[in-house]
Structures are given as structure tokens and as C-alpha cells.
Amino acid sequence: MRIDLHTHSTESDGTDTPAELVACALAAGLDVIALTDHDTTAGWDEAADAVAGTRLRVVPGAELSCACPDGNGRAVTVHLLAYLFDPASHALVVEQARLRAQRRDRLRQMAVRMADDGFPVDPDELMAGLPPDSPGGRPHLARALVRADMAGSVDEAFARYLGSGGRYYLPRTDTPVLRAIEMIREAGGATVLAHPFARARGPVINAEMVGELAAHGLTGVEVDHPDQDEPTRAQLRGLAAELDLVPTGSSDYHGTNKTIRIGQETTAPESLERLAAKCTGSRIFGHSF
């Protein structure tokens, strides 16, 4: 059984609609995927409809950007994959709405700055092209720069203009990580720390901080991820065993925004079973095995 527990659609910063994502997963021979758009559950219904009558199952989820101490006296951004939670949980609905509004405002401000500096970017056109409930994000602006021949790829747009510390980068206020873990647990879901030691992405937390998150209810860690090399994966496997965390593997698929293939990394069936056994907030879409 092939399981990919980290994918994105056009409801956040992917390039496939939820239905197209289902079709892509089927074509790739996958049995289960998780839809984990940033700060939104807007794609859940379309994914549930698309998977009906197929052999694929879809785990409904989301990816949450969180602020976390790194264990060395600084604060860094960490990402939580949240699975099988109740999307109507009041605290979660309020916080995700705040995050989406912040992301959209941040995206507009960055586009306005670039337009004011002469870049061929239309902030109004950019924002009008987003789905109504999409959080929006830097990949949307990066694709606009690629279309305007200001960058050869999304990665180049980030490296030249949009990355942290760059001229057009703007910070955001993320959810405190312990609060995010608590909200998902109260909503009947499970949390997995996404690409926790992917140092190429920027500063990361240390192993001791992962232990603190586990003590506060973190369910698992994403071990097999394209941005983590084998020594890092081995370290995370050992940490997961030591802390009784569920180890997962995922592609972090974004469609054409990245070169990563859907299903490039996968999760063991027993890990999905362990995650699902802890959840009461929602159900897996699709047929039963």
C-alpha cells in the first residue's frame, strides 16, 4: 500500500485542484493521500466527491504554520500537519480565518511593493485570481513573476525576491505551536511535525524541543521528506522511537510549483493506522479496505 500524507491543492499553494490531485494520485498508483492545504479545509468537499467510486482514499487535513522556540533561545517557524480533525471546531475556525486573512494581506502588500518598484505585477489581478477561501501565499506571487519573465522558476523567484531576508519579504504572526497542538487535539485530530530537520529551508528546532512538543501532545514526526537526507532521517527515526511518536513519509507535493513527484516519499500503513486510531474529529474519505 502506497500512502502520501502531505499534498497541496489550488486551495492553498498547489497547482492542482483537489479533483486533479485525486486524479494525479490515482495515475501515480497511490492508495491513500492526505490533503493538507495551508490554513484551510476548503478543498475537503471536492476531494471527497472526486474520490467517490475510486480505489483511492483521502485523509482530510491541513498544514499549520506555527511559532516555536528552537531550544536555543530563538523563535523559528515550524509546520504542523493536522489530520482528521473536526473542521467546525470553533477555536480552529477562528484561528484559521485569522491566518488566511493575514496571508492574503501579506501577499497583497508584497505585490504592491514590487509593483511600486516597477515590477510587472498587478496586485488586484493577483488577488482576484485566488479562490475565495484560499489563504494565498508567496508561491502565487512567484508564479506571477515567472509569467512576467522576471524569474525562470518559482524557486528562482523565492531566491531572488521573496525569500526570508529578501527585499520584498514580509513576516507574519503564526500560531504558537503548543496552542496549535492543543486546538487540533480538542478538535479530535492528530498532529505531525512536518519536515522538522529540513535545515535547507532555514532554522530548525532541536531534538530536545521535539521532546517538549511530544510531551504536550504531538502525535508524530515526518521522517521521510525530500528535504531531509538519510542521516537526518535516521536521527528522526530514532527520535520517533524514543518519544513514541508516529513516523511518517510524504512528498509535500505542490504540483508544478515544485519538482517533487506525488508519492515520492511514502508512509507505512501501520503509521496511518496509529494516526487514525487517535482521531475522532472526521473520517477518511473513500472506500474501506
C-alpha positions as CSV (number, residue, x, y, z in Angstrom):
1,M,0.0,0.0,0.0
2,R,1.4,3.4,-1.0
3,I,0.5,6.3,1.2
4,D,1.5,10.0,0.8
5,L,0.4,12.1,3.8
6,H,1.4,15.7,2.7
7,T,0.0,17.2,-0.5
8,H,-1.4,20.7,-1.5
9,S,-4.0,21.9,-4.0
10,T,-5.1,25.2,-5.5
11,E,-6.9,25.9,-2.3
12,S,-3.6,27.0,-0.9
13,D,-0.3,27.0,-2.9
14,G,-0.5,23.9,-5.1
15,T,-1.3,24.0,-8.8
16,D,-3.8,21.0,-9.0
17,T,-7.4,21.4,-7.9
18,P,-8.5,18.9,-5.3
19,A,-10.1,16.8,-8.0
20,E,-7.0,17.0,-10.2
21,L,-4.9,16.0,-7.2
22,V,-7.0,12.9,-6.8
23,A,-6.6,12.0,-10.4
24,C,-2.8,12.6,-10.2
25,A,-2.6,10.3,-7.1
26,L,-4.6,7.6,-9.0
27,A,-2.3,7.9,-12.0
28,A,0.7,7.5,-9.7
29,G,-0.6,4.3,-8.3
30,L,-1.2,5.6,-4.8
31,D,-3.7,4.1,-2.4
32,V,-4.0,7.0,0.1
33,I,-3.2,10.7,0.1
34,A,-3.7,13.4,2.7
35,L,-4.9,16.8,1.5
36,T,-3.1,19.3,3.7
37,D,-3.6,22.8,2.4
38,H,-2.2,25.7,4.4
39,D,-4.7,27.0,7.0
40,T,-7.8,25.9,5.1
41,T,-10.2,22.9,4.8
42,A,-11.9,24.4,1.7
43,G,-10.8,21.5,-0.6
44,W,-12.2,18.7,1.5
45,D,-15.6,18.5,-0.1
46,E,-14.2,18.5,-3.6
47,A,-11.7,15.8,-2.7
48,A,-14.4,13.7,-1.1
49,D,-16.6,14.0,-4.2
50,A,-13.6,13.2,-6.5
51,V,-12.6,10.1,-4.7
52,A,-16.0,8.5,-4.6
53,G,-16.1,5.3,-6.7
54,T,-12.3,5.1,-7.0
55,R,-9.8,2.9,-5.2
56,L,-8.1,5.9,-3.6
57,R,-8.7,7.2,0.0
58,V,-8.1,10.7,1.1
59,V,-7.2,11.7,4.6
60,P,-8.6,15.2,5.3
61,G,-6.1,17.6,6.9
62,A,-4.3,20.9,6.9
63,E,-0.9,22.4,7.3
64,L,-0.5,25.0,10.1
65,S,2.4,27.5,10.3
66,C,3.4,27.9,13.9
67,A,5.9,29.8,16.0
68,C,8.1,27.7,18.2
69,P,11.2,28.2,20.4
70,D,14.1,26.5,18.7
71,G,15.6,25.3,22.0
72,N,18.5,27.7,21.8
73,G,16.7,30.9,22.9
74,R,15.3,31.9,19.5
75,A,11.9,31.6,17.8
76,V,11.5,29.8,14.5
77,T,8.7,28.8,12.2
78,V,7.6,25.1,12.3
79,H,4.9,23.4,10.3
80,L,2.3,21.1,11.8
81,L,0.4,18.6,9.7
82,A,-3.1,18.2,11.2
83,Y,-5.2,15.2,10.3
84,L,-8.8,14.0,10.8
85,F,-9.9,16.9,13.0
86,D,-13.4,18.5,13.2
87,P,-13.3,21.4,10.7
88,A,-16.2,23.1,12.6
89,S,-14.2,23.4,15.8
90,H,-14.8,27.0,16.9
91,A,-11.3,27.8,18.1
92,L,-9.8,26.3,14.9
93,V,-12.2,28.1,12.6
94,V,-11.4,31.4,14.2
95,E,-7.6,30.9,14.1
96,Q,-7.6,29.6,10.5
97,A,-9.7,32.6,9.4
98,R,-7.2,34.9,11.1
99,L,-4.3,33.2,9.4
100,R,-5.9,33.2,5.9
101,A,-6.7,36.9,6.2
102,Q,-3.1,37.6,7.3
103,R,-1.7,35.6,4.5
104,R,-3.8,37.4,1.9
105,D,-3.0,40.9,3.3
106,R,0.7,40.0,3.4
107,L,0.6,38.7,-0.2
108,R,-1.1,42.0,-1.4
109,Q,1.5,44.1,0.5
110,M,4.4,42.2,-1.1
111,A,2.8,42.6,-4.6
112,V,2.2,46.3,-4.1
113,R,5.8,46.8,-3.0
114,M,7.0,45.1,-6.2
115,A,4.6,47.0,-8.4
116,D,5.8,50.3,-6.8
117,D,9.3,49.3,-7.7
118,G,8.4,48.8,-11.4
119,F,7.8,45.0,-11.5
120,P,5.1,44.0,-14.0
121,V,2.8,42.7,-11.2
122,D,-0.8,43.7,-10.8
123,P,-1.8,43.3,-7.1
124,D,-5.5,43.5,-7.9
125,E,-5.3,40.9,-10.7
126,L,-3.2,38.6,-8.4
127,M,-5.7,38.7,-5.6
128,A,-8.7,38.3,-7.9
129,G,-7.1,35.1,-9.2
130,L,-7.2,33.4,-5.8
131,P,-10.1,31.1,-4.7
132,P,-12.4,32.9,-2.3
133,D,-11.2,30.8,0.8
134,S,-7.6,30.4,-0.2
135,P,-5.0,31.8,2.2
136,G,-2.8,33.0,-0.7
137,G,0.9,32.9,-0.4
138,R,4.3,33.7,-1.9
139,P,4.1,30.9,-4.5
140,H,1.2,32.8,-6.1
141,L,3.4,35.9,-6.4
142,A,6.3,33.8,-7.6
143,R,4.2,32.3,-10.4
144,A,3.2,35.8,-11.4
145,L,6.9,36.7,-11.6
146,V,7.6,33.6,-13.7
147,R,4.8,34.6,-16.1
148,A,6.2,38.1,-16.4
149,D,9.7,36.6,-17.2
150,M,11.2,38.1,-14.1
151,A,12.2,34.7,-12.9
152,G,12.8,31.3,-14.6
153,S,11.1,29.3,-11.9
154,V,9.2,29.5,-8.6
155,D,12.4,28.6,-6.7
156,E,14.3,31.3,-8.5
157,A,11.6,33.9,-7.6
158,F,12.0,32.9,-4.0
159,A,15.8,33.0,-4.1
160,R,15.9,36.4,-5.8
161,Y,13.0,38.3,-4.4
162,L,10.6,36.5,-1.9
163,G,12.7,34.5,0.5
164,S,13.1,35.5,4.1
165,G,15.5,38.4,4.4
166,G,14.9,39.4,0.8
167,R,13.9,42.9,-0.2
168,Y,10.2,42.0,-0.7
169,Y,9.8,39.5,2.1
170,L,7.3,40.4,4.9
171,P,6.9,38.4,8.2
172,R,3.7,37.1,9.6
173,T,2.4,36.2,13.0
174,D,2.0,32.5,13.3
175,T,0.1,30.4,15.9
176,P,2.1,29.4,19.0
177,V,2.9,25.7,18.4
178,L,1.6,24.5,21.7
179,R,-1.7,26.2,21.2
180,A,-2.0,24.7,17.7
181,I,-1.3,21.2,19.1
182,E,-4.0,21.8,21.8
183,M,-6.5,23.1,19.3
184,I,-6.2,20.1,17.0
185,R,-6.3,17.7,19.9
186,E,-9.5,19.4,21.2
187,A,-10.9,19.1,17.6
188,G,-10.4,15.3,17.7
189,G,-7.3,15.3,15.4
190,A,-3.7,14.3,15.4
191,T,-0.6,16.5,14.7
192,V,2.6,15.5,12.9
193,L,5.7,17.8,12.8
194,A,6.4,18.5,9.1
195,H,10.0,18.2,7.8
196,P,11.3,19.1,11.3
197,F,15.0,19.0,10.5
198,A,15.0,20.3,6.9
199,R,17.8,22.7,7.5
200,A,18.0,23.9,3.9
201,R,14.7,25.6,4.5
202,G,16.0,27.7,7.3
203,P,16.5,27.5,11.1
204,V,15.0,24.4,12.8
205,I,14.2,23.3,16.3
206,N,16.5,20.8,18.2
207,A,15.7,17.3,19.4
208,E,15.1,18.5,22.9
209,M,12.3,20.8,21.7
210,V,10.7,17.9,19.7
211,G,10.6,16.1,23.0
212,E,8.8,19.0,24.6
213,L,6.3,19.0,21.8
214,A,5.7,15.3,22.3
215,A,5.1,15.9,26.0
216,H,2.4,18.4,25.1
217,G,0.6,16.1,22.7
218,L,2.4,16.0,19.4
219,T,1.4,12.7,17.6
220,G,4.2,12.2,15.1
221,V,7.1,13.4,13.0
222,E,7.6,13.5,9.2
223,V,10.7,11.4,8.8
224,D,10.9,10.7,5.0
225,H,10.7,14.0,3.2
226,P,12.5,15.2,0.1
227,D,14.3,18.0,2.1
228,Q,15.8,15.6,4.7
229,D,18.8,13.5,3.9
230,E,19.3,9.9,5.1
231,P,21.4,10.7,8.2
232,T,18.7,13.2,9.2
233,R,16.0,10.6,8.6
234,A,17.9,8.1,10.7
235,Q,18.1,10.6,13.5
236,L,14.4,11.3,13.3
237,R,13.5,7.6,13.2
238,G,15.5,7.1,16.4
239,L,13.8,10.2,18.0
240,A,10.3,8.9,17.0
241,A,11.1,5.5,18.6
242,E,12.4,7.2,21.8
243,L,9.4,9.5,22.1
244,D,6.8,7.1,20.9
245,L,5.9,9.4,18.0
246,V,4.4,8.1,14.8
247,P,6.9,8.3,11.9
248,T,5.5,9.3,8.5
249,G,6.8,9.9,5.0
250,S,5.4,12.4,2.5
251,S,6.2,14.1,-0.8
252,D,4.9,17.6,0.2
253,Y,3.6,17.7,-3.4
254,H,2.7,21.2,-4.8
255,G,2.1,20.4,-8.4
256,T,4.2,22.3,-10.9
257,N,5.3,24.7,-8.1
258,K,8.0,22.2,-7.2
259,T,9.8,19.3,-9.0
260,I,8.8,16.8,-6.3
261,R,6.6,13.9,-7.6
262,I,3.5,12.9,-5.7
263,G,4.2,9.7,-3.9
264,Q,8.0,10.4,-4.0
265,E,8.1,9.6,-0.3
266,T,5.5,7.4,1.5
267,T,4.1,6.4,4.9
268,A,3.9,2.8,6.2
269,P,0.3,1.5,6.6
270,E,0.9,0.9,10.3
271,S,1.7,4.6,10.8
272,L,-1.5,5.7,9.2
273,E,-3.4,3.2,11.4
274,R,-1.8,4.6,14.5
275,L,-2.7,8.2,13.5
276,A,-6.2,7.3,12.6
277,A,-6.8,5.4,15.8
278,K,-6.1,8.6,17.8
279,C,-8.7,10.7,15.8
280,T,-12.4,11.3,16.4
281,G,-12.9,14.6,14.6
282,S,-13.5,13.4,11.0
283,R,-13.3,10.4,8.8
284,I,-11.1,9.2,5.9
285,F,-12.8,9.8,2.5
286,G,-13.3,6.8,0.2
287,H,-13.9,3.1,0.4
288,S,-12.9,0.9,3.3
289,F,-10.1,-1.6,2.8
